[in-house]
Amino acid sequence: MAAYHRFCDWLALALGIAAGVVFFAQVAMMCASAFIATFPPEGSMGAPWLSEMTIQGLYWLGFMGAALAVRHRAHLGLDALSRLAPPWGRRALGAVTWVVVAAFSVEFARRGYLFLARTARGGEVLPGSGLPQAPFYWCVVISGAASAAFAVDHLLGLLAGETPRPDPDGRADQEAA
């Protein structure tokens, strides 16, 4: 199980680095777009592909952030029932929660892949750049698969009796206490 924890740590690090790269690319594209809009080259229609890529990057950031939120237990949740339950009940509710999150994430990744494949078969392209649209849907597949992996990691830890690791801010998660 320790190897799986390390794999999930590596996956979260890779997603975080990728999100940082996408974020800085977003900022550069937005600055370039603002510059081109303010000082358009002679006879230019601007750069519609910049807006298009900025929107696609926003999708990637959102989906990578969602997966990282699962890793760090940072999603919003309703914990009224678990707060009223005895410790064994909180552990059981936590296990059910992680099973549901994992199942939803697997289905999310599967349907994302089906959509990606259908878009690729249809030959759809982005109108501003003419780039194929399908590769941009990999963010759905990657996010779903990573979220499922993180949910399984949390479930395994919970079933092994481990205390949840602290969140990124260093506060202990009280979910399974």
Secondary structure, 3 states (H helix, E strand, C coil): CHHHHHHHHHHHHHHHHHHHHHHHHHHHHHHHHHHHHHCCCCCCCCCHHHHHHHHHHHHHHHHHHHHHHHHCCCCCCCCHHHHHCCHHHHHHHHHHHHHHHHHHHHHHHHHHHHHHHHHHHHCCECCCCCCECHHHHHHHHHHHHHHHHHHHHHHHHHHCCCCCCCCCCCCCCCCCC
